[in-house]
């Protein structure tokens, strides 16, 4: 399974897509499930991008229907590879 980081930017209201997909975990997860993509995290952000989705898929062919389901959002996707595993800091380590 490949890990993808997807950056979402709101499309202008004048775009041909009138409906905008809600940034709710269950909505995004359902779109992913229908496309064969496992959404692992949804982060709503403040700035140029409205949200970041971290997801897993077998390949790029599953990502295309996932992007199509994200109506009203322009997407930029990055194939991501982890080189380091971080352990959570416990209160006793502080």
Helices and strands as residue ranges (DSSP letters): E 2-10, H 25-35, E 38-44, E 51-57, H 60-69, E 73-80, G 91-93
